[in-house]
């Protein structure tokens, strides 16, 4: 599940100059990728949370989406989120930590 804010943030990020060459080399546009993401995602309601311990206030939207979607885990490489370890009972894991925790066999 994904919130509208997170979709907008992803689109903004993909439009950065550093990603444009990579997309062009692969024959994709930002619109192409956004269509795929939207097709694979379900909308979750936009709620607001306040986590004053966050170094980046925009990460509140990630936490809010996780709560609204009843997420089992947040998987990220964002150090500002990873320092929390968990939020509202939802573990915050690196991709490797997620694989180790849920697919250790």
Backbone bond lengths (Angstrom), bond angles and torsions (degrees), N, CA, C in turn:
res aa  C-N    CA-C-N  psi(-1)  N-CA   C-N-CA  omega(-1)  CA-C   N-CA-C  phi
1 X - - - 1.439 - - 1.522 108.73 -
2 X 1.314 114.44 151.05 1.453 119.07 -177.53 1.528 109.41 -146.42
3 X 1.314 115.49 143.77 1.465 120.04 178.01 1.520 109.70 -90.26
4 X 1.304 115.51 161.07 1.466 120.98 179.08 1.528 110.19 -60.18
5 X 1.326 117.51 -39.27 1.458 120.32 178.95 1.528 111.10 -60.29
6 X 1.327 117.31 -43.25 1.462 119.87 -179.06 1.524 111.25 -66.59
7 X 1.320 117.46 -35.85 1.470 119.91 175.83 1.527 110.47 -63.61
8 X 1.311 116.87 -42.86 1.468 120.26 178.18 1.525 111.42 -64.05
9 X 1.317 116.28 -40.11 1.467 120.84 178.85 1.533 110.96 -65.20
10 X 1.331 117.39 -41.22 1.459 120.98 177.25 1.517 110.73 -62.66
11 X 1.319 116.64 -45.51 1.465 120.18 -179.87 1.527 111.15 -61.81
12 X 1.320 116.67 -43.51 1.470 121.45 177.93 1.530 110.66 -60.59
13 X 1.322 116.26 -42.54 1.465 120.89 -179.93 1.519 111.11 -65.43
14 X 1.322 117.25 -44.57 1.457 120.83 -179.26 1.519 112.85 -64.80
15 X 1.322 116.91 -23.52 1.461 121.23 179.70 1.523 112.88 -80.79
16 X 1.315 117.03 -6.08 1.465 120.13 178.24 1.526 110.06 -62.76
17 X 1.299 114.02 146.39 1.463 120.72 -177.02 1.530 112.74 -54.74
18 X 1.322 117.25 -37.93 1.463 119.81 -176.18 1.530 112.97 -64.60
19 X 1.329 118.42 -19.06 1.459 120.86 178.79 1.525 113.12 -98.10
20 X 1.319 117.33 -16.62 1.453 120.19 -174.42 1.525 113.38 -61.76
21 X 1.327 118.12 -44.49 1.468 120.73 -179.83 1.522 110.93 -63.77
22 X 1.326 116.33 -42.59 1.463 119.85 179.16 1.528 111.38 -61.14
23 X 1.319 116.44 -41.66 1.462 120.19 178.54 1.523 111.01 -65.70
24 X 1.325 116.24 -45.15 1.466 120.61 -179.69 1.525 111.35 -61.59
25 X 1.325 117.23 -42.09 1.466 121.13 179.74 1.519 111.63 -61.68
26 X 1.300 117.28 -28.71 1.461 121.87 -179.51 1.535 112.58 -95.56
27 X 1.329 115.74 -0.76 1.452 120.31 178.42 1.513 115.03 75.29
28 X 1.327 116.44 27.30 1.456 121.16 -179.84 1.515 110.96 -115.68
29 X 1.299 114.51 157.76 1.460 121.42 171.23 1.525 107.85 -116.88
30 X 1.304 115.08 166.77 1.461 119.42 175.53 1.528 109.23 -60.06
31 X 1.315 116.55 -39.83 1.457 120.75 178.50 1.516 112.71 -60.09
32 X 1.348 115.94 -39.58 1.471 120.11 177.46 1.523 110.70 -59.78
33 X 1.321 115.95 -48.94 1.468 120.00 -177.77 1.526 111.78 -66.62
34 X 1.309 116.52 -39.09 1.460 119.33 179.39 1.530 110.39 -65.32
35 X 1.318 117.41 -36.97 1.467 120.13 177.32 1.524 111.06 -62.67
36 X 1.333 116.50 -41.06 1.463 120.62 178.69 1.528 110.37 -64.62
37 X 1.324 116.41 -47.41 1.464 120.58 -179.30 1.527 110.45 -60.13
38 X 1.329 116.85 -46.22 1.466 120.23 -179.79 1.523 111.45 -64.49
39 X 1.340 116.37 -34.70 1.455 120.04 178.98 1.516 113.48 -70.08
40 X 1.327 116.06 -27.05 1.462 121.00 -179.02 1.531 112.89 -95.30
41 X 1.313 117.12 -3.34 1.464 121.66 -173.47 1.514 111.69 -113.95
42 X 1.297 114.18 156.27 1.455 122.10 169.80 1.518 107.44 -112.01
43 X 1.315 116.20 143.73 1.458 120.32 178.41 1.522 110.08 -72.34
44 X 1.311 115.35 143.24 1.459 119.40 170.81 1.514 107.05 -120.10
45 X 1.305 116.75 153.91 1.466 118.82 -178.81 1.521 110.96 -63.89
46 X 1.307 114.95 150.25 1.457 120.30 176.37 1.522 108.01 -87.53
47 X 1.312 115.43 117.74 1.457 120.88 174.53 1.518 107.51 -122.35
48 X 1.298 116.99 169.25 1.450 120.40 -179.32 1.525 109.34 -122.21
49 X 1.314 114.74 137.42 1.459 121.10 174.83 1.518 107.36 -128.04
50 X 1.291 115.08 159.23 1.452 120.73 176.98 1.522 107.85 -122.57
51 X 1.296 115.55 114.97 1.464 121.03 177.35 1.526 106.95 -122.98
52 X 1.328 117.39 85.23 1.466 120.47 -175.11 1.524 113.41 -61.55
53 X 1.332 117.21 -16.91 1.459 119.81 -179.91 1.530 112.49 -77.02
54 X 1.332 117.85 -8.99 1.467 120.84 179.43 1.518 110.76 -71.67
55 X 1.333 115.69 138.32 1.460 120.55 176.49 1.529 110.38 -78.79
56 X 1.341 117.10 -29.32 1.459 122.32 179.42 1.522 108.46 -115.60
57 X 1.322 117.95 105.43 1.468 120.73 -176.41 1.538 113.83 -58.18
58 X 1.335 118.31 -25.14 1.466 119.88 178.17 1.526 111.59 -64.54
59 X 1.319 117.25 -21.65 1.466 120.17 178.85 1.528 112.46 -70.09
60 X 1.328 117.15 -12.75 1.468 119.77 173.53 1.522 110.81 -55.83
61 X 1.345 116.71 -33.40 1.462 120.58 -178.91 1.527 111.94 -69.02
62 X 1.316 116.72 -31.53 1.465 120.58 176.17 1.526 108.93 -67.72
63 X 1.313 115.78 -46.38 1.465 120.05 179.26 1.525 111.05 -63.07
64 X 1.328 116.56 -40.91 1.460 120.54 179.58 1.520 111.16 -63.62
65 X 1.318 117.35 -42.61 1.467 120.40 179.13 1.522 110.56 -64.12
66 X 1.320 117.28 -39.21 1.462 120.68 179.03 1.526 110.95 -63.13
67 X 1.306 116.71 -41.58 1.464 120.16 178.71 1.527 110.25 -67.94
68 X 1.335 116.87 -46.36 1.469 120.79 -178.36 1.521 111.62 -62.24
69 X 1.326 116.32 -32.68 1.465 120.66 -177.96 1.524 112.46 -90.20
70 X 1.341 117.59 1.06 1.465 121.27 -175.06 1.525 111.32 53.54
71 X 1.327 115.57 46.07 1.460 121.82 -176.83 1.529 110.97 -64.12
72 X 1.314 114.42 145.38 1.463 120.24 175.63 1.523 110.40 -82.88
73 X 1.339 116.58 -28.18 1.461 121.55 179.87 1.519 108.78 -159.39
74 X 1.321 115.39 157.13 1.460 122.79 169.83 1.517 105.51 -108.84
75 X 1.319 116.73 124.66 1.463 121.75 -179.77 1.524 107.22 -110.96
76 X 1.333 116.14 121.97 1.458 119.88 -173.54 1.520 111.26 -156.61
77 X 1.304 114.81 161.07 1.456 121.09 170.30 1.517 110.53 -108.32
78 X 1.324 117.00 3.09 1.455 123.56 -176.87 1.527 109.92 -74.36
79 X 1.317 115.51 111.78 1.466 120.24 -177.10 1.525 112.18 -62.87
80 X 1.339 117.12 -29.84 1.460 119.83 178.67 1.525 111.77 -64.17
81 X 1.323 116.98 -30.72 1.468 120.63 176.08 1.523 111.21 -86.19
82 X 1.313 116.97 -40.11 1.468 120.77 -175.75 1.535 112.89 -61.14
83 X 1.330 117.31 -29.82 1.468 118.74 -179.22 1.527 112.05 -65.84
84 X 1.334 117.07 -19.03 1.468 119.64 178.77 1.528 112.61 -73.72
85 X 1.327 117.06 -27.11 1.459 125.51 -177.70 1.530 111.82 71.15
86 X 1.320 117.31 -45.34 1.466 121.42 174.23 1.515 108.62 -156.78
87 X 1.329 114.77 160.72 1.459 119.88 176.44 1.515 108.24 -143.58
88 X 1.299 116.12 125.32 1.465 121.49 178.78 1.536 111.60 54.52
89 X 1.325 115.72 36.03 1.458 120.97 179.69 1.516 114.85 82.20
90 X 1.329 117.72 1.39 1.472 121.83 179.82 1.526 107.86 -99.32
91 X 1.342 118.10 117.78 1.461 119.32 179.00 1.530 111.27 -66.18
92 X 1.321 115.95 144.11 1.462 122.44 176.68 1.516 106.38 -112.41
93 X 1.329 115.78 114.30 1.461 122.08 -169.19 1.517 112.49 -125.93
94 X 1.320 115.56 151.02 1.463 120.31 167.63 1.530 107.45 -72.48
95 X 1.330 118.00 163.79 1.468 118.27 175.32 1.529 112.12 -55.29
96 X 1.328 117.38 -41.59 1.461 120.52 179.20 1.524 111.06 -65.86
97 X 1.320 116.72 -41.14 1.461 120.51 177.75 1.520 111.97 -63.16
98 X 1.331 115.84 -37.59 1.467 120.52 177.00 1.519 110.85 -63.92
99 X 1.326 116.21 -47.45 1.470 119.88 179.44 1.521 111.05 -61.64
100 X 1.320 116.81 -42.78 1.466 120.14 179.59 1.521 112.05 -64.47
101 X 1.308 116.29 -39.12 1.465 120.50 -176.79 1.528 112.68 -74.36
102 X 1.340 116.79 -40.64 1.467 120.11 -172.43 1.525 114.56 -105.30
103 X 1.328 117.11 -14.51 1.459 120.36 -177.67 1.529 111.08 -136.37
104 X 1.306 116.15 46.50 1.465 120.00 -174.57 1.511 114.23 -74.27
105 X 1.321 117.54 -14.52 1.484 119.72 -178.25 1.496 112.62 -77.28
